[in-house]
Amino acid sequence: MPPLQIRDYSWQQTESTVYLSLPLRGVRPRNSDIFCTENYLKVSYPPFLFEAFLYAPIDDINSKAKIGNDAIVFTLYKKEIRMWEALSLASVDKEMMQKIREKSILQAQEKAKQLTEAKAVSKRENERYALKIMMEIEENERKKIENLKENERKKATKDLEAWKAQQKIVAVEEETKIQREVKICQQKKQIEREKKKSKNKTNYIKTMKSENTIKGKIWTFCIILYFQEFMLSLIWVLPPKGSSAKSIFSETLKDDCVPAPRSVGSIKIQFTPRVFPTALRESHIAEEEEWLHKQAEARRIMNEDIPELSDLKEEEKNPEWLKEKGNTLFGTENYLAAINAYNLAIRLNNKIPSLYLNRAACHLKLKNLHKTIEDSSKALELLVPHVADNANARMKAHVRRGTAFCQLELYVEGLQDYEAALKIDPSNRIIQKDAKKIRNIIQGTEVE
């Protein structure tokens, strides 16, 4: 069934606009289909159809259609400012109508294609713009992170420089103190040598006097012997026939010339008791006594004004017990619990270097590198004076601090600590190998 052509429409115009109203006649608005180009307007809402071959071209992009109140109202904007004689062309045959329809369809397709391409270009431009904005945001975030890293690096470098300056001051003070103690020790030794020299001189004088007395006695004895020999030569008598000559002094002389045998006995030798394994002639007595005094003083110090102590048993208030507990937890790789044990032990007694040294090992395992450096430095501060008893602990403190420096990429400072450890234990092959590796990194010859 062919569609019904709509004839009862109304229109009016101005020089720039055409207003067209089409009745819907009970048809739902959503069933309407509108097709519009510059010279052609078609409205289809079955079973009705409206076609208009427009009198002059219109702006089909900006023209509008409003559906409501059982009507479709078009607002068509003219391309040329003038009045139309009619809405549609008057003399249009079927062939021309078909050409206008085909041309309109081609124009609509071309416009749709252009619109699709424009949308695609617009989408690409929007995507490119969004990508640019995203890259700018990422660049800003990267710069922000780099700035934060740089600030952290500067802060760490500043703290490290301050710590190094403080260490230099401490080292100068320690060196001055050691020199003063060495000077005092030398003065003591000089005084002891003077006393010994004076005593030897006195003994020499006594010996000389004793020798003079012995010489006098020897001379007297010799004179007596000479006199006895002289007397023997005078009183020597001839014995009777068949007997031999005898001296009246022979038995006496025989008894006097043979000395009595020495008595047998044993000599007891006692050695001076030593705490350190080195010999007394190789030890620094003043430094060793100071170290023993500091350790004894550290064991006596106990800070019991801690709220956490109220819940602990009596044995758990002992720093040594807490230290052993921390060592056990470290062996089971429970580093956080071990740190808690060492923390409480340090709060009880902050003068025991092994507590800081063990806590530095835990921080190194957990990559708390700045805390590792801090605890190792504190342990080195307490491990003075430098004696054989604390050499192994000082070596461990230097190695742990050097390892933390290297993991922070501060290889020069790390190499200094490793070289200090090598001075304490020059035959340690592991430390030698690590120090060589750090030197290669500093020189840029490390093989990846």
C-alpha positions as MATLAB code, in Angstrom:
seq = 'MPPLQIRDYSWQQTESTVYLSLPLRGVRPRNSDIFCTENYLKVSYPPFLFEAFLYAPIDDINSKAKIGNDAIVFTLYKKEIRMWEALSLASVDKEMMQKIREKSILQAQEKAKQLTEAKAVSKRENERYALKIMMEIEENERKKIENLKENERKKATKDLEAWKAQQKIVAVEEETKIQREVKICQQKKQIEREKKKSKNKTNYIKTMKSENTIKGKIWTFCIILYFQEFMLSLIWVLPPKGSSAKSIFSETLKDDCVPAPRSVGSIKIQFTPRVFPTALRESHIAEEEEWLHKQAEARRIMNEDIPELSDLKEEEKNPEWLKEKGNTLFGTENYLAAINAYNLAIRLNNKIPSLYLNRAACHLKLKNLHKTIEDSSKALELLVPHVADNANARMKAHVRRGTAFCQLELYVEGLQDYEAALKIDPSNRIIQKDAKKIRNIIQGTEVE';
ca = [
       0.000    0.000    0.000;
       1.525    3.336   -1.074;
       1.998    5.973    1.680;
      -0.495    8.831    2.047;
       0.843   12.210    0.988;
       0.355   14.994    3.561;
      -1.282   18.067    2.068;
      -2.651   19.929    5.079;
       0.610   21.448    6.276;
       1.209   25.123    6.955;
       4.275   27.314    6.513;
       5.380   30.897    6.831;
       8.638   32.708    6.242;
      10.851   35.681    6.887;
      13.776   36.828    4.768;
      16.095   34.431    6.641;
      13.874   31.675    8.075;
      11.124   29.280    7.031;
       8.685   27.856    9.620;
       6.930   24.605    8.588;
       4.322   22.726   10.656;
       3.213   19.130    9.903;
       0.349   17.439   11.802;
       1.098   13.970   13.290;
      -2.541   12.787   13.358;
      -2.321   10.386   16.247;
       1.053    8.941   15.303;
       3.628    8.442   18.038;
       6.542   10.925   17.727;
       9.185    8.199   18.105;
       7.941    6.547   14.884;
       8.801    9.653   12.851;
      11.733    9.563   10.414;
      13.162   12.854    9.171;
      15.630   13.281    6.262;
      16.859   16.763    5.345;
      19.462   18.187    2.937;
      20.049   21.585    1.341;
      17.284   21.135   -1.315;
      15.227   18.218   -0.037;
      13.084   17.533    3.029;
      11.403   14.209    3.749;
       9.282   13.211    6.742;
       7.961    9.668    7.066;
       5.639    8.466    9.832;
       3.652    5.509    8.464;
       1.262    5.509    6.811;
       1.923    9.194    6.033;
       4.696   10.739    3.943;
       5.766   14.323    3.342;
       8.206   15.378    0.629;
       9.355   18.905   -0.243;
      11.749   19.834   -3.039;
      12.726   23.157   -1.510;
      12.545   26.373   -3.445;
      16.077   27.423   -2.460;
      18.971   25.894   -0.472;
      18.838   25.876    3.338;
      21.388   25.431    6.109;
      20.602   21.822    6.957;
      23.271   21.708    9.718;
      21.753   24.459   11.866;
      18.091   23.928   10.966;
      15.899   22.450   13.720;
      12.856   20.202   14.122;
      10.661   20.114   17.233;
       8.111   17.332   17.804;
       5.235   17.907   20.219;
       1.567   18.707   20.620;
       0.672   16.281   17.733;
       2.814   18.224   15.274;
       6.359   18.570   13.879;
       7.568   22.180   13.647;
      10.600   22.852   11.439;
      12.775   25.954   11.654;
      14.727   26.097    8.385;
      17.436   28.742    7.952;
      17.883   30.068    4.438;
      21.332   30.323    2.878;
      20.286   33.389    0.890;
      18.445   36.308    2.481;
      15.327   36.653    0.355;
      11.639   35.745    0.227;
      10.513   32.490   -1.403;
       7.659   32.377   -3.854;
       6.662   28.874   -2.685;
       7.897   26.172   -0.297;
       8.535   23.652   -3.086;
       9.530   23.949   -6.696;
       6.463   24.108   -8.933;
       7.515   22.377  -12.144;
       9.358   19.234  -11.093;
       8.878   16.028  -13.051;
       9.534   12.525  -11.773;
      12.961   12.272  -13.355;
      14.115   15.494  -11.703;
      12.597   14.368   -8.408;
      14.589   11.141   -8.631;
      17.789   13.058   -9.368;
      17.192   15.394   -6.439;
      16.537   12.421   -4.167;
      19.749   10.628   -5.300;
      21.769   13.809   -5.032;
      20.403   14.446   -1.556;
      21.237   10.893   -0.491;
      24.791   11.255   -1.832;
      25.146   14.597   -0.069;
      23.846   13.056    3.152;
      26.270   10.136    2.813;
      29.169   12.497    2.115;
      28.263   14.652    5.097;
      27.882   11.574    7.271;
      31.299   10.405    6.088;
      32.820   13.817    6.759;
      31.132   13.923   10.142;
      32.463   10.442   10.952;
      35.955   11.461    9.874;
      35.667   14.682   11.853;
      34.613   12.721   14.896;
      37.516   10.317   14.378;
      39.947   13.239   14.020;
      38.423   14.895   17.048;
      38.711   11.630   18.998;
      42.333   11.248   17.977;
      43.026   14.837   18.933;
      41.314   14.301   22.265;
      43.258   11.102   22.844;
      46.498   12.855   21.874;
      45.655   15.725   24.172;
      44.746   13.316   26.999;
      48.028   11.434   26.421;
      49.938   14.702   26.484;
      48.225   15.738   29.713;
      48.914   12.291   31.208;
      52.584   12.494   30.194;
      52.834   15.951   31.713;
      51.267   14.669   34.923;
      53.640   11.688   34.978;
      56.587   13.991   34.272;
      55.535   16.276   37.101;
      55.170   13.264   39.404;
      58.579   11.981   38.335;
      60.153   15.393   38.942;
      58.428   15.541   42.313;
      59.770   12.090   43.236;
      63.245   13.048   41.972;
      63.116   16.221   44.060;
      62.083   14.215   47.111;
      64.915   11.756   46.483;
      67.376   14.606   45.993;
      66.214   16.270   49.192;
      66.523   12.975   51.060;
      69.984   12.426   49.581;
      71.065   15.947   50.547;
      69.646   15.457   54.017;
      71.404   12.099   54.382;
      74.648   13.622   53.063;
      74.313   16.560   55.455;
      73.630   14.226   58.385;
      76.563   12.065   57.325;
      78.879   15.061   57.072;
      77.737   16.240   60.507;
      78.300   12.750   61.872;
      81.760   12.589   60.277;
      82.651   15.985   61.742;
      81.467   14.790   65.137;
      83.463   11.582   64.706;
      86.566   13.621   63.893;
      86.067   15.675   67.043;
      85.548   12.501   69.077;
      88.616   10.933   67.455;
      90.735   14.003   68.282;
      89.484   13.943   71.847;
      90.183   10.203   72.109;
      93.643   10.644   70.616;
      94.377   13.494   73.053;
      93.140   11.358   75.912;
      95.199    8.374   74.776;
      98.303   10.549   74.383;
      97.756   11.955   77.852;
      97.353    8.468   79.280;
     100.443    7.253   77.389;
     102.407   10.193   78.748;
     101.231    9.411   82.289;
     102.122    5.749   81.761;
     105.564    6.712   80.454;
     106.106    8.979   83.438;
     105.134    6.119   85.739;
     107.531    3.794   83.938;
     110.282    6.426   84.152;
     109.690    6.772   87.878;
     109.763    2.988   88.248;
     113.012    2.838   86.252;
     114.517    5.546   88.434;
     113.478    3.660   91.541;
     114.849    0.429   90.126;
     118.065    2.160   89.131;
     118.409    3.637   92.607;
     117.708    0.250   94.132;
     120.282   -1.413   91.859;
     122.809    1.206   92.838;
     122.162    0.509   96.532;
     122.459   -3.224   95.915;
     125.724   -2.658   94.050;
     127.178   -0.750   96.965;
     126.106   -3.495   99.349;
     127.574   -6.114   97.026;
     130.860   -4.257   96.824;
     131.004   -4.027  100.600;
     130.198   -7.731  100.850;
     132.900   -8.535   98.289;
     135.425   -6.469  100.191;
     134.546   -8.383  103.376;
     134.878  -11.720  101.551;
     138.236  -10.654  100.063;
     139.461   -9.805  103.558;
     138.345  -13.161  104.808;
     140.047  -14.907  101.885;
     143.281  -13.080  102.556;
     143.093  -14.035  106.211;
     142.424  -17.683  105.295;
     145.330  -17.690  102.853;
     147.665  -16.305  105.497;
     146.512  -19.008  107.907;
     147.116  -21.713  105.307;
     150.555  -20.335  104.542;
     151.376  -20.308  108.247;
     150.171  -23.928  108.641;
     152.341  -25.093  105.716;
     155.291  -23.323  107.236;
     154.702  -25.007  110.584;
     154.371  -28.426  108.885;
     157.717  -28.008  107.266;
     159.237  -27.342  110.713;
     157.651  -30.186  112.683;
     157.947  -32.875  110.018;
     159.582  -35.922  111.769;
     161.136  -39.136  110.525;
     159.022  -42.210  111.265;
     160.369  -45.517  112.613;
     161.720  -48.141  110.172;
     158.913  -49.890  108.351;
     156.436  -47.010  108.771;
     155.689  -43.923  106.692;
     155.920  -40.275  107.582;
     152.795  -38.664  109.043;
     151.824  -35.149  109.874;
     150.078  -34.349  113.076;
     147.814  -31.991  111.072;
     146.964  -34.399  108.217;
     143.534  -35.478  109.452;
     142.523  -31.923  110.320;
     143.552  -30.570  106.925;
     141.672  -33.346  105.203;
     138.476  -32.481  107.072;
     138.878  -28.775  106.389;
     139.476  -29.094  102.589;
     136.352  -31.176  101.741;
     133.083  -29.096  101.813;
     129.806  -30.553  103.044;
     127.191  -31.632  100.392;
     124.370  -29.178   99.499;
     120.870  -29.799  100.750;
     118.127  -30.782   98.236;
     115.045  -28.496   97.860;
     112.476  -26.986   95.382;
     111.921  -23.407   94.193;
     108.347  -22.114   93.693;
     107.763  -19.691   90.796;
     104.611  -17.504   90.703;
     103.381  -15.570   87.646;
     101.449  -12.306   87.708;
      97.727  -13.008   87.005;
      96.542  -11.614   83.611;
      92.973  -10.989   82.331;
      94.070  -10.480   78.717;
      95.687  -13.223   76.618;
      98.689  -11.104   75.535;
     101.949  -11.134   77.419;
     102.571   -8.359   79.922;
     105.469   -6.927   77.892;
     103.150   -6.582   74.829;
     100.149   -5.086   76.634;
      99.021   -1.540   77.331;
      98.294   -1.761   81.022;
      96.604    1.634   81.331;
      94.210    1.011   78.428;
      93.403   -2.519   79.584;
      92.674   -1.388   83.127;
      90.457    1.414   81.802;
      88.538   -1.072   79.604;
      87.979   -3.473   82.521;
      86.880   -0.598   84.719;
      84.391    0.618   82.093;
      82.936   -2.866   81.632;
      82.528   -3.335   85.383;
      80.945    0.117   85.667;
      78.574   -0.657   82.748;
      77.422   -3.887   84.435;
      76.648   -2.008   87.639;
      74.520    0.664   85.919;
      70.824   -0.247   85.925;
      67.898    2.013   85.008;
      64.865    0.571   86.765;
      62.561    3.609   86.353;
      60.813    2.103   83.323;
      57.017    1.475   83.331;
      57.409   -1.764   81.351;
      59.471   -3.334   84.162;
      56.445   -3.706   86.420;
      55.108   -6.566   84.262;
      58.424   -8.401   83.937;
      59.856  -11.186   86.041;
      62.981  -10.547   88.047;
      65.216  -12.454   85.622;
      63.731  -10.536   82.663;
      64.998   -7.259   84.174;
      68.583   -8.360   83.561;
      70.146   -6.799   80.403;
      72.310   -9.882   79.890;
      69.212  -12.119   79.928;
      67.484   -9.806   77.423;
      70.602   -9.853   75.252;
      70.588  -13.674   75.150;
      66.853  -13.577   74.367;
      67.503  -11.185   71.471;
      70.313  -13.432   70.181;
      67.951  -16.417   70.203;
      65.270  -14.456   68.295;
      67.889  -13.281   65.791;
      68.862  -16.920   65.195;
      65.224  -17.697   64.292;
      65.149  -14.670   61.895;
      62.563  -12.881   64.066;
      64.413   -9.587   63.741;
      61.653   -7.243   64.980;
      61.239   -9.193   68.223;
      65.024   -9.262   68.644;
      65.130   -5.453   68.245;
      62.452   -5.110   70.945;
      64.546   -7.234   73.319;
      67.679   -5.181   72.622;
      65.694   -1.923   73.001;
      64.530   -2.870   76.492;
      68.035   -4.027   77.444;
      69.476   -0.690   76.256;
      66.864    1.196   78.265;
      67.971   -0.777   81.306;
      71.678   -0.230   80.609;
      72.911    1.972   77.750;
      76.624    1.382   78.363;
      76.924   -2.171   76.967;
      78.378   -1.978   73.410;
      77.302   -5.492   72.382;
      73.609   -4.474   72.644;
      74.071   -1.740   70.018;
      76.214   -4.045   67.887;
      73.573   -6.813   67.850;
      70.741   -4.362   67.217;
      72.725   -2.971   64.250;
      72.814   -6.507   62.804;
      68.993   -6.719   63.062;
      68.530   -3.317   61.397;
      70.887   -4.369   58.610;
      68.754   -7.475   57.960;
      65.611   -5.281   57.807;
      67.357   -2.711   55.514;
      67.090    0.026   58.162;
      70.424    1.356   56.941;
      70.540    4.712   58.750;
      69.745    2.991   62.064;
      72.455    0.409   61.325;
      74.994    3.233   60.916;
      73.770    4.905   64.103;
      73.971    1.747   66.256;
      77.365    0.706   64.835;
      78.764    4.175   65.543;
      77.399    4.059   69.098;
      79.034    0.648   69.630;
      82.379    2.024   68.389;
      82.051    4.951   70.801;
      81.674    2.513   73.701;
      84.436    0.141   72.509;
      87.288    2.286   73.859;
      90.088    2.086   74.667;
      91.218   -0.226   71.861;
      92.458   -3.437   73.460;
      92.647   -7.080   72.386;
      89.506   -7.981   74.343;
      87.253   -5.775   72.165;
      89.067   -6.158   68.808;
      86.519   -8.619   67.354;
      83.565   -6.404   68.338;
      85.219   -3.339   66.771;
      85.831   -5.280   63.560;
      82.139   -6.345   63.367;
      80.970   -2.754   64.009;
      83.144   -1.426   61.147;
      81.953   -4.167   58.759;
      78.256   -3.598   59.530;
      78.545    0.164   59.204;
      80.557   -0.216   55.987;
      77.908   -2.582   54.556;
      75.146   -0.052   55.334;
      77.143    2.734   53.653;
      77.624    0.618   50.520;
      73.908   -0.233   50.326;
      73.257    3.530   50.476;
      75.742    3.821   47.541;
      78.184    5.758   49.750;
      81.083    3.560   48.677;
      83.928    5.835   49.835;
      82.669    5.852   53.425;
      82.019    2.105   53.231;
      85.592    1.450   52.048;
      86.958    3.461   54.989;
      85.132    1.194   57.434;
      86.288   -1.972   55.647;
      89.896   -0.751   55.729;
      89.525   -0.021   59.449;
      88.263   -3.608   59.921;
      91.270   -4.915   57.960;
      93.634   -3.042   60.270;
      92.103   -4.977   63.165;
      92.099   -8.369   61.357;
      94.468   -8.173   58.325;
      94.189  -11.907   57.569;
      90.393  -11.996   57.122;
      89.909  -13.081   53.483;
      86.184  -12.244   53.346;
      86.799   -8.635   54.358;
      89.717   -8.433   51.905;
      87.481   -9.654   49.069;
      84.653   -7.215   49.930;
      87.083   -4.278   50.208;
      88.529   -5.111   46.781;
      85.030   -5.235   45.300;
      84.204   -1.801   46.765;
      87.436   -0.361   45.321;
      86.460   -1.694   41.893;
      83.034   -0.054   42.168;
      84.603    3.287   43.119;
      87.059    3.043   40.215;
      84.264    2.057   37.799;
      85.702   -1.371   36.984;
      83.055   -3.517   38.702;
      81.858   -6.299   36.376;
      78.096   -6.643   36.311;
];
